[in-house]
């Protein structure tokens, strides 16, 4: 089920029209940039909540956010329900 959007329907329609006019390469570039922004914001949030943590702990906490609990445990041995995000 989709979450309710806070974007006005007319603006959403204009955005969709713009996306459809983009090339595949442009859309992919935009997706990579969004992913990079999400990662940067997540890292900033982690560092604000846990100042002074090691790079390794930052990587594990970020992995927990991006991968979810199950994969975080498998990949990093980090259980965010026990260790935190």
Protein Blocks (a to p, Z undefined) as FASTA:
>chain_A
ZZddfbdfklmmmmmmmmmmpcfklmmmmmmmmmmmmmmmmmmmmmmmmghiafklmmmm
mmmmmnommlmmmmnopafklnoZZ
